[in-house]
Amino acid sequence: MKKSAVSLFIVVIVSCFHTLNAQRWVQIGKAGDWANTIDVVALGGNLYSVEKDGTLFKTDKQGNYSQLGAKGDFNNTDLLIALNNEIWTLEDGSLYQTNPNTVAWRQVGKTGDWKNTVSMVAMKDKLYSIETNGTLYETTRTGDWRQIGGDGEFSDADMLEAMGDYLWTVEKGTLYRTSIRAMRWEQVGKSGDWENTVAMVADRGFLWSVEKDGTLFKTDMNGNYEQVGADGSLKNVTMIISMDGMLYVVEDGTLYATKG
């Protein structure tokens, strides 16, 4: 059925308003404040980030930030993970636990036990990590670890997230989910759907991902996805984080937020 010109015009206006209203990115803090950030996690309503020089910062939702500890205290930090209201860091292959309120830290496990780790996430009070050879490990809060599955089963994993009792990985552009409980993995969605993804984060039952061209997508547990916002609205994004129903991205060294 054909629509009149007036009806079509109204539909276009409503559609455009809905798109803009659904994704309105707001700059948080000053431009360039995050130019030297190497990793960031959300914890207790704040963002915790580590700079290239090893300095730890705490940033609130308005963009106000403060340095935690001395400059360079977190030098050699490779990964930053939030687990049970604590900050966990991987530094020179060793694992550390830090209280964000007191900045008191302690080493967990043996020195160098994680020297080959390339990615790590928290799930169900434990840490899950993938080594350079693609082998998956599970680590408890006491530092005890065990291998999960066979050697090299995750050798093609480029990204790692945890959501809904599953580990989610992007391998050669395809999305997979792995049940630790059942020790079984399965492909989600079509092969190659994720080949242009540069960053992703899990939040409230969805994977939010940014493509090379700056387009944002939202994917459910079954691999069904939809575009969010306009094409290319998030160019040059290096990180995406979720916190309290909001999405945060670092784009060209500046922090932005939107309602997720």
C-alpha positions as CSV (number, residue, x, y, z in Angstrom):
1,M,0.0,0.0,0.0
2,K,1.4,3.4,-1.0
3,K,1.7,6.2,1.5
4,S,0.9,9.9,0.8
5,A,3.8,12.3,0.7
6,V,2.7,13.9,4.0
7,S,2.5,10.5,5.7
8,L,5.9,9.5,4.4
9,F,7.4,12.8,5.6
10,I,6.0,12.2,9.1
11,V,7.4,8.6,9.2
12,V,10.9,9.9,8.2
13,I,10.8,12.6,10.9
14,V,9.7,10.2,13.6
15,S,12.3,7.7,12.5
16,C,15.1,10.2,12.6
17,F,14.0,11.5,16.0
18,H,13.9,7.9,17.4
19,T,17.4,7.2,16.1
20,L,18.8,10.4,17.6
21,N,16.9,10.0,20.9
22,A,18.0,6.3,21.2
23,Q,21.7,7.1,20.8
24,R,22.9,10.5,22.0
25,W,26.6,10.4,22.9
26,V,27.7,12.9,25.5
27,Q,31.4,13.9,26.0
28,I,32.5,13.2,29.6
29,G,35.3,15.3,30.9
30,K,37.8,17.2,28.7
31,A,38.8,16.3,25.2
32,G,42.0,14.2,25.2
33,D,41.9,13.2,28.9
34,W,42.1,9.6,27.9
35,A,44.8,9.8,25.3
36,N,47.3,7.8,27.3
37,T,44.9,5.2,28.7
38,I,45.8,1.6,28.1
39,D,43.0,-0.2,29.9
40,V,39.9,0.6,31.9
41,V,37.2,-1.2,34.0
42,A,34.0,-0.3,35.6
43,L,33.6,-0.9,39.4
44,G,31.2,0.5,42.0
45,G,29.9,3.3,39.8
46,N,33.3,4.5,38.8
47,L,35.8,3.9,36.0
48,Y,39.3,2.8,36.9
49,S,42.0,3.3,34.3
50,V,45.7,2.8,33.9
51,E,47.9,5.2,31.9
52,K,50.9,4.3,29.8
53,D,53.2,5.5,32.6
54,G,51.5,3.0,35.1
55,T,49.4,5.6,37.0
56,L,46.0,4.5,38.2
57,F,43.0,6.9,38.0
58,K,39.4,6.9,39.3
59,T,36.8,8.7,37.2
60,D,33.2,9.3,38.2
61,K,30.2,9.6,35.9
62,Q,30.6,13.3,35.5
63,G,34.2,13.0,34.3
64,N,35.8,14.1,37.5
65,Y,39.0,12.1,38.1
66,S,41.6,11.6,40.8
67,Q,44.9,9.8,40.9
68,L,45.1,6.7,43.1
69,G,48.4,5.9,44.7
70,A,51.7,7.2,43.5
71,K,52.5,7.9,39.9
72,G,53.7,4.8,38.1
73,D,52.5,2.4,40.9
74,F,50.9,0.2,38.2
75,N,53.8,0.2,35.8
76,N,54.1,-2.9,33.6
77,T,50.3,-3.5,33.8
78,D,49.1,-5.5,30.8
79,L,45.5,-6.2,31.8
80,L,42.9,-4.7,34.1
81,I,39.9,-6.8,35.4
82,A,37.1,-6.0,37.9
83,L,36.1,-8.9,40.2
84,N,34.1,-8.7,43.5
85,N,34.6,-5.0,44.1
86,E,38.4,-5.3,43.6
87,I,40.8,-4.4,40.8
88,W,42.8,-7.2,39.5
89,T,45.9,-6.5,37.4
90,L,48.3,-8.6,35.3
91,E,51.8,-7.2,35.6
92,D,54.8,-8.9,34.0
93,G,53.1,-12.2,34.1
94,S,52.0,-12.0,37.8
95,L,48.6,-11.5,39.2
96,Y,47.7,-8.7,41.7
97,Q,44.6,-7.8,43.7
98,T,44.0,-4.1,44.7
99,N,41.4,-2.6,47.0
100,P,40.1,0.5,45.1
101,N,39.4,2.4,48.4
102,T,42.7,2.0,50.1
103,V,44.8,1.2,47.0
104,A,46.4,-1.6,49.1
105,W,47.5,-4.4,46.9
106,R,48.8,-8.0,47.2
107,Q,50.2,-10.6,44.8
108,V,47.9,-13.6,44.2
109,G,49.4,-16.9,43.1
110,K,53.0,-17.5,42.0
111,T,55.2,-15.0,40.2
112,G,55.1,-15.4,36.5
113,D,52.2,-17.9,36.4
114,W,50.3,-15.8,33.9
115,K,53.3,-14.7,31.8
116,N,51.7,-16.1,28.5
117,T,48.2,-14.6,29.1
118,V,46.8,-12.5,26.3
119,S,43.2,-11.9,27.6
120,M,41.3,-12.4,30.8
121,V,37.7,-11.9,32.1
122,A,35.9,-12.3,35.4
123,M,32.8,-14.7,35.7
124,K,31.2,-16.2,38.7
125,D,33.9,-15.3,41.3
126,K,36.7,-16.6,39.0
127,L,39.0,-15.4,36.3
128,Y,39.2,-17.0,32.9
129,S,42.3,-16.4,30.7
130,I,43.6,-17.4,27.3
131,E,47.3,-18.0,26.7
132,T,49.3,-17.2,23.6
133,N,49.0,-20.9,22.5
134,G,45.2,-20.7,22.8
135,T,44.7,-22.7,26.0
136,L,42.0,-21.6,28.4
137,Y,42.6,-21.4,32.2
138,E,40.4,-20.9,35.2
139,T,41.8,-19.0,38.3
140,T,40.3,-18.7,41.8
141,R,40.6,-15.7,44.0
142,T,43.3,-17.5,45.9
143,G,45.5,-17.9,42.8
144,D,44.8,-21.6,42.2
145,W,44.4,-22.3,38.5
146,R,43.5,-25.2,36.3
147,Q,43.3,-25.8,32.5
148,I,39.9,-25.8,30.9
149,G,39.5,-28.0,27.8
150,G,42.3,-29.1,25.6
151,D,45.5,-27.4,24.5
152,G,45.1,-24.6,22.1
153,E,41.3,-24.8,21.7
154,F,41.1,-21.0,21.7
155,S,44.1,-20.4,19.5
156,D,42.1,-18.1,17.1
157,A,40.3,-16.0,19.8
158,D,40.8,-12.3,19.3
159,M,38.3,-11.1,21.8
160,L,36.9,-12.5,25.1
161,E,33.9,-11.5,27.1
162,A,31.7,-13.2,29.9
163,M,27.9,-13.1,29.9
164,G,25.1,-15.3,31.1
165,D,27.3,-18.2,32.3
166,Y,29.1,-18.3,29.0
167,L,32.5,-17.2,27.7
168,W,32.1,-15.4,24.4
169,T,34.9,-15.2,21.9
170,V,35.4,-13.8,18.4
171,E,37.6,-16.2,16.3
172,K,38.5,-15.5,12.7
173,G,35.5,-13.1,12.5
174,T,33.0,-15.5,13.9
175,L,31.3,-15.4,17.3
176,Y,31.3,-18.4,19.7
177,R,30.0,-19.1,23.2
178,T,31.4,-21.7,25.6
179,S,29.7,-23.2,28.5
180,I,32.2,-23.9,31.2
181,R,29.7,-26.0,33.1
182,A,29.0,-28.3,30.2
183,M,32.4,-28.0,28.6
184,R,30.9,-27.3,25.3
185,W,31.2,-24.5,22.7
186,E,29.0,-23.5,19.8
187,Q,28.9,-21.0,17.0
188,V,26.5,-18.1,17.4
189,G,25.2,-16.3,14.3
190,K,26.7,-16.5,10.9
191,S,30.4,-17.1,10.0
192,G,32.3,-13.9,9.5
193,D,29.6,-11.6,11.0
194,W,32.3,-10.2,13.4
195,E,35.3,-9.9,11.1
196,N,35.2,-6.1,11.3
197,T,34.7,-5.8,15.1
198,V,37.3,-3.7,16.9
199,A,35.8,-3.6,20.5
200,M,33.0,-5.3,22.4
201,V,31.5,-5.4,25.9
202,A,28.8,-7.5,27.5
203,D,26.0,-5.8,29.3
204,R,22.5,-6.9,30.5
205,G,22.2,-9.9,28.2
206,F,23.6,-8.2,25.1
207,L,27.0,-7.9,23.4
208,W,27.7,-4.3,22.3
209,S,30.3,-4.1,19.6
210,V,32.0,-1.4,17.5
211,E,33.0,-2.0,13.9
212,K,36.1,-0.6,12.0
213,D,33.9,2.0,10.3
214,G,32.6,3.2,13.7
215,T,29.2,1.6,13.6
216,L,27.7,0.3,16.9
217,F,25.8,-3.1,17.0
218,K,23.8,-4.8,19.7
219,T,23.7,-8.7,19.7
220,D,21.5,-11.0,21.8
221,M,22.4,-14.4,23.3
222,N,21.3,-16.1,20.1
223,G,23.4,-14.0,17.7
224,N,20.5,-11.8,16.5
225,Y,21.9,-8.3,16.0
226,E,20.8,-4.8,15.2
227,Q,22.5,-1.6,14.4
228,V,22.3,1.1,17.0
229,G,22.6,4.7,15.9
230,A,23.9,6.0,12.6
231,D,26.6,4.5,10.4
232,G,30.1,5.4,11.5
233,S,29.0,7.4,14.6
234,L,31.9,5.9,16.7
235,K,35.0,6.2,14.5
236,N,38.4,5.7,16.0
237,V,37.1,3.9,19.1
238,T,39.7,1.9,21.0
239,M,37.7,0.8,24.1
240,I,34.0,0.2,25.1
241,I,32.9,-0.2,28.7
242,S,29.5,-0.7,30.3
243,M,28.5,0.7,33.7
244,D,25.1,1.1,35.4
245,G,23.1,0.9,32.2
246,M,25.4,3.2,30.3
247,L,27.9,2.6,27.5
248,Y,31.2,4.4,27.6
249,V,33.7,4.6,24.7
250,V,37.2,6.1,24.4
251,E,37.4,7.8,21.0
252,D,40.5,9.7,19.9
253,G,41.5,10.0,23.5
254,T,38.2,11.4,24.7
255,L,35.5,9.7,26.8
256,Y,31.9,9.6,25.7
257,A,28.8,8.0,27.2
258,T,25.3,7.0,26.0
259,K,22.3,5.2,27.4
260,G,22.8,1.5,26.6
